[in-house]
Amino acid sequence: MQLIPGLYIVATPIGNLADVSDRAKAVLASADLIAVEDSRVTGKLLNLLGLKRPMLPYHDHNGDRVRPGLIARMASEIIVLVSDAGTPLISDPGYKLVREAREAGRLVTTIPGPCAAVAALTLAGLPTDRFFFLGFLPAKDKAKRDAIDEVKAIRATLVLYESGPRLPATLKLLADLMGEREAAVAREITKAFEETVTGTLTTLADHYAEGGPKGEIVIIIGPPGEAPPADDDDVEAALRKALVTLPPAKAAGEVARALGADRKALYARAMELKSQ
């Protein structure tokens, strides 16, 4: 494969070696340098693929120091970015490298492939028309609570990563703060002991109360139920507030979308308020 110098973002298997694409293997084989999270992890993958290429650690702790050299080398060399598993930049470092490579005029392209978050969505049997990826929740209790409070009303399926030891406490907190939402826990995706357990957050918290399983874990939480309609006082207050900065038509449209109220009635009321 004849490649143009630049940055190649390569997705690697999340568990099953057979999931690496022929294109990914060809790009890895052509790399002048592979930027890796952990050279031991990527080294094992290269050995399994029968490849031996130069590697350089690239992560949050050394990124500012390493990045300029990588971008300089992209002018004449094939630089590949991988994560330990799955698609780089998805809950992994890398976006600054992509951004600065583009700013420097370097070629940036992706070789797509496995992603644990998307794979878990296909297994969970929950709505996929809208989903919100959270990555890992904060470790400290207050920060974790704040993060959950911030997203629990989002009308989309939520996807987050978790480790086995933290899974019981996280599921209990999710159940306490979100209630009886449909959810799933997927682990060891694409591996021999792949498992997806579904139920409500409460039943899942009970299921894993004695301890979390081994392996990489994805939690998927279904969207909240329909919100109760706003009462007349709330609609009136929202419309008055919107009219401070918006013309009647736009104010009516904004409030109608936000609160599910009738736009025509809101417009008529907005014109009354403006004429007063």
N, C-alpha and C positions, 0 to 999 in steps of 0.2 A: 504494500500500500504506500503510495507516494503522498506524503502529507506536506502542507504548507506550514511554515513556522508559526507558532502561536500557542494559545492555551487551550487544552483539550480537557473537558470536565467528563470524567468517566465513572459511570455507575458500576459498582461491583456487587457480587452476590451477598445476600443477607443471611445465607446459610447453606444454600444448595449450589455447589460449584457449576452445575449444569445450566444455571441461569445466566452465566456470563455469556454475552453475545460474541459472535465471530468478529464483529466490528470492534468491540471493546478489546478483545485479545489482540487484534491487529494494531490498534493504536498503542496499547501498552508495549507491544513488541517494538514499535517504532520510536518510543520515547527516548529523548536524550536525557531527560530527568523526570522522575515522578515525585511530586510533592505529596507527602503522606502525613496522616495523623500519627501513626506509630509504625516505624519501619519493621518491627517484628511481625505485626499483623499483616501488613502488605507483603512482606517478604515471604510469608507462608503461602499467600495466594499466588505470588509469582512462581514459587517453587512448584506448586501444584499444576500451574499452567506451563511449566517447562521454560520459564523466562528468567533472565537475569538482567536487570536494568538498574542504573544508578538511582538512589532515592535520597530525598532530603526532607527531614521533618518540617512540617508547616502546621502551626496551631496557634491558638490565642496567645500563648505565652511568648512566642518568638516571631509572630507575624510581622510586626512593624520593622523588625531588623532584617528579616529574610525577604520580604516582599520586593524591595527595589531590585535586588539581584535577580529574582525570578523574572520580573517584568523586563529587565534588560536582556536576559537570555532569550525571551520570547521573540525578539527581533530576528533571530537566526536559528533558533532551535525549537524542537517539539517538547513543550512542557506539559505534562499531564498532572491533573489534580484528582486525587481519590480520597475517600474517607475510609475508615476502618471497615465499613460495610454499608451497602446501599448507595443512595444518590448523594454526592457531595452538596454542601450548603443547606441540606434539610436537617436542622438541629445540629449542624456541624459548622466549623469555621470555613471561611472561603469567600464570602461576598465581597470583602474589601479587595481581595486579589482580582476578582472579576471586574469590579468597578474601576480599579486603577489600571488594569490591563486595557480596558476599553478607552479610558481617558488617554492612554499612551498610544492609541491607534493600533493595538495588537489584535490579531485574529482571536476571537473567542468562540468556541463551538462546544456543543455537548453531545455526548454519546449516552443516550438515556437507557434506563434499565431498572433494576429492582429498587423499591422504596417501601420500607416497612409500614409507613403511615397509609399509603395508598393500598397496599396489599391487605392491611387489616380492615380497611373500609369495605373491601370486596367480600370479606369473610363475615362481617358483623350482621348483615341483614338489616341495617338501619339506613335512613334516607341519605342519599349521596348527592342530591342535586345542589346542596350547599353544605360545605363543611369548613371548619375553622381549626387550624393546626396550632397547638399550644407548645409543642416540644416538651421539655421537662418542666414540671412545676418547681418553684423554689423549695429548698430543703427546710427552711425555718418555718415554724407553724404559722406565725402571723402573716408572713409574706405569702405563704401558700393560701391561707384563707382569703387574703386580699385579692390574689390572682383569680381564685375561683369566683369570688363575688363579682369581679370585673367582667367575667365572660358568661356567667350562668344564664343571663337573659337573652343571649344571642340566639336568634332563630335559625340555628344551623346545627348539624351534627358536630360534636367536638371530638378532636383526636389528640391524644397526648401520650408521651412515652413515660415509662416508669421502670424502676428496678424491682426485683423480687423482694428484697428485704423491706422496701418502703411500701409495697403494694397494699397490705392490709390497712395500714393507717390512712393511706391516701383514699382508698375506697370508702372507708368509714366517714372521712371528712366530706367527700363528695356526696355521699348519701345524706349526711346531716345538713349540708348547705343547699343541695339541689332537689332532695326529695325522691319520689318514686319515678325517676327517669329510666327509660329503657337504656341498656348499656351492654357492652361486651368486653371481655378481656381476651386478647389474642396473644399467644406467645410461641416462640420457637417457629416462626413462620418460615415455611419452605424446608424445615428440617424434619428428621424422622419422627420426632415427638410433637409435631405441630398440634396445637389445641386452641379452640375458641369456645369460651364459656359465655353464654348469654343469659340475661335476666334483668331485673331492676338493679339499681345501684345498691339497694338494701340487701337483696338476695346475694349479690356478688360479694358485698362486704362480709356477709355471714359465711359464704362459701370459703373465703380466703382468710377468715378471722384467725385461724390457727397458724398461719404463716404463708408467705408468698412463695410461689414456685420458682424454680431456677429458669434462667434464660432471659432473652430480651422480650419485653412486654409492651404491648400497646393497649391503651384503654380507649374505647369508643363510646361516646355518650349521645344518645338521641336528643333531638331538639326539644325544647319545652312545649307544653301544650299551648293551645290558643290563649292569648292574653285576654282577660275580660275587657269588654268595651269601656272606653273612657266615659265618665259621666259628663253631663252638660256643663257643669262648673269647670271641669278640667279643660274641656274643649274651648269654652269661652276664654279662659285664662290664657291658653296657648295661642289662640287667635289674636287676642289683644297684644300679647308679647311680640308675635310675628309682625304685626302691623306697625310696630315701632320702626322697623328697618326695611320692611318689604311692602310693595304695592299690593292692593287687595287680591288680585288674581294669584300672585305668587304666594302670598301668605296663606290663602285658602288651600292651594295645592300642597304646600309644605305640611300644614296641620292635618290635612286629609290623609296624606301618606303616613305620617307619624302615628296618628291615633285611630285610623280606620274610619273616620267620619265621612259624611257625604260632602263632596266637594262643592256641588251646586248650592247647597244650603249654607255652607261656610262662606262662599263668595257673596251670597246675598246678605249675610250677616256682616261680613267685612265691609260692604258698601254702606250699610246702615251706620256702622261704627265710624267710618270715615266722614260721613255727612253730618255727624253730630258735632 
